[in-house]
C-alpha cells in the first residue's frame, strides 16, 4: 500500500476564480498574436501580388518585341533562301499574323491581372474563412501562368513565366496558413 487514492472534494468555483484571470489573459494574447501574424501575412501576400503584376507587365511589354524579332528572323531566312528573288511581303505578313495569333497571351494576361486584383480585394475584406477562396484563386492564377508558358516562344518570356509560377507557388504556400 505504497500509494493510496482518495477522492478529495474540489471547490470548482474557487478553482475557477484562480484560473479565470490567467486563462482569459492567455486567450487574449493568443488572439492578438494571431491578428498580428495575419496582418503580416496579408502585407507579405500583397507585396508578392504586386510583384506578380510587375512580371505580368514585363510579359505584356515583351510580346510586341517577340513578333518584331520573329519578322526579322523570317525575312532573313526567306532572303537567304530566295537570294535575288522578290520577297512576297503579303506572304510574310500572313505568316507573322499566324505566329502572333499562336503566341498571343492577351487573354491570359488579362485574366491573370483580374485574379491578382481579386485576391488583393479578398485579402483586404473582413471576411473570415477566406483561405479556401484564396487557394482557388491561386489555382486559377497558376492555370493562366501555365498557359502563358506553353505559348511562350521566347526565352525571356519563358524565364518571366517561370518566375511568375514561382511567386504563385509562394503565395499558395502562404495561403495554407490562412483560415
C-alpha positions in Angstrom: 0.0 0.0 0.0 2.6 2.5 -1.1 0.1 4.6 -3.0 -3.4 5.2 -2.0 -6.1 7.2 -3.8 -8.7 9.0 -2.1 -11.3 11.3 -3.6 -11.0 14.9 -2.5 -13.7 17.5 -2.8 -12.7 20.3 -5.1 -14.4 23.7 -4.9 -14.8 24.3 -8.6 -15.8 28.0 -8.0 -12.6 28.6 -6.1 -10.6 26.8 -8.7 -12.2 28.8 -11.5 -11.6 32.1 -9.6 -7.9 31.2 -9.6 -7.7 30.1 -13.3 -10.2 32.6 -14.9 -7.9 35.6 -15.0 -4.7 33.9 -16.4 -6.8 31.9 -18.9 -8.6 35.0 -20.2 -5.2 36.8 -20.5 -3.6 33.9 -22.3 -6.5 33.7 -24.8 -6.5 37.5 -25.4 -2.7 37.4 -26.0 -3.1 34.4 -28.3 -5.8 36.2 -30.3 -3.7 39.4 -30.5 -0.7 37.3 -31.7 -2.8 35.7 -34.4 -4.1 39.0 -35.5 -0.6 40.4 -35.8 0.5 37.3 -37.7 -2.5 37.7 -40.0 -1.6 41.4 -40.8 2.0 40.5 -41.5 0.9 37.6 -43.7 -1.5 40.0 -45.6 1.3 42.5 -46.2 3.6 39.8 -47.5 0.9 38.4 -49.8 0.0 41.9 -51.2 3.7 42.6 -51.8 4.0 39.3 -53.7 0.9 40.0 -55.7 2.3 43.5 -56.6 5.5 41.7 -57.7 3.4 39.4 -59.9 1.7 42.4 -61.5 5.2 43.7 -62.4 6.0 40.3 -64.0 2.8 40.3 -66.0 3.6 43.9 -67.2 7.0 42.5 -68.4 5.2 39.8 -70.4 2.9 42.4 -71.9 5.9 44.6 -72.8 7.8 41.7 -74.3 5.0 40.5 -76.6 5.4 43.0 -79.5 9.2 42.6 -79.4 8.8 38.9 -79.9 6.8 39.4 -83.1 9.2 42.0 -84.4 12.1 39.7 -83.8 10.2 36.8 -85.5 9.6 39.1 -88.5 13.3 39.9 -88.7 14.3 36.3 -88.5 11.7 35.2 -91.0 12.7 37.9 -93.5 16.3 37.0 -93.0 15.7 33.3 -93.7 13.5 34.0 -96.7 16.1 36.3 -98.2 18.8 33.7 -97.6 16.7 31.0 -99.3 15.5 33.1 -102.2 18.6 35.2 -102.6 17.8 37.5 -105.5 14.2 36.6 -106.0 11.5 39.1 -105.0 10.0 38.5 -101.5 6.2 38.4 -101.2 5.5 40.8 -98.3 1.9 39.7 -98.2 3.0 36.1 -97.5 5.5 37.2 -94.8 2.8 39.4 -93.2 0.4 36.4 -93.3 3.0 34.1 -91.5 3.6 36.8 -88.9 -0.1 37.1 -88.2 -0.4 33.3 -87.8 2.6 33.3 -85.5 1.3 36.3 -83.5 -2.0 34.6 -83.0 -0.3 31.4 -81.9 1.7 33.1 -79.2 -0.8 35.7 -78.1 -1.2 35.8 -74.4 -3.5 38.8 -74.1 -6.4 36.8 -72.7 -4.3 35.0 -70.1 -2.6 38.3 -69.0 -6.0 40.0 -68.6 -7.4 37.1 -66.6 -4.2 36.9 -64.5 -4.4 40.6 -63.7 -8.0 40.1 -62.7 -7.2 37.2 -60.4 -4.4 39.1 -58.8 -6.7 42.1 -58.1 -9.5 39.8 -56.9 -7.0 38.2 -54.5 -5.9 41.6 -53.2 -9.5 42.7 -52.7 -10.3 39.4 -50.9 -7.3 39.9 -48.6 -8.5 43.5 -47.8 -12.0 42.3 -46.9 -13.0 41.5 -43.4 -14.5 38.1 -44.4 -13.5 35.1 -42.2 -12.6 31.8 -43.7 -11.1 33.2 -46.9 -8.3 30.6 -47.1 -10.2 28.2 -49.4 -11.3 31.1 -51.6 -7.7 32.4 -51.9 -6.5 28.9 -52.7 -9.0 28.6 -55.5 -7.9 32.0 -57.0 -4.2 30.9 -56.7 -5.1 27.7 -58.7 -6.6 29.9 -61.4 -3.6 32.1 -61.5 -1.4 29.1 -61.8 -3.5 27.9 -64.8 -3.1 31.2 -66.6 0.7 31.2 -65.9 0.9 27.6 -67.3 -0.9 28.7 -70.5 1.4 31.7 -70.9 4.4 29.4 -70.5 3.0 26.9 -73.1 2.6 29.8 -75.6 6.0 31.3 -74.8 8.2 31.1 -77.9 10.9 33.2 -76.3 13.5 32.5 -73.7 12.9 35.9 -71.9 9.2 35.3 -71.7 9.7 31.7 -70.5 12.0 33.0 -67.7 9.4 35.6 -66.7 6.7 32.9 -66.7 8.8 30.6 -64.6 9.4 33.4 -62.1 5.7 34.1 -62.1 4.9 30.5 -61.4 7.5 30.5 -58.5 5.8 33.5 -57.0 2.3 32.0 -57.4 3.6 28.9 -55.6 5.0 31.1 -52.7 1.6 32.7 -52.4 -0.1 29.3 -52.4 2.2 28.2 -49.5 1.4 31.3 -47.6 -2.3 30.8 -48.2 -2.1 27.5 -46.5 -1.6 29.4 -43.2 -4.8 31.3 -43.6 -8.0 30.0 -42.0 
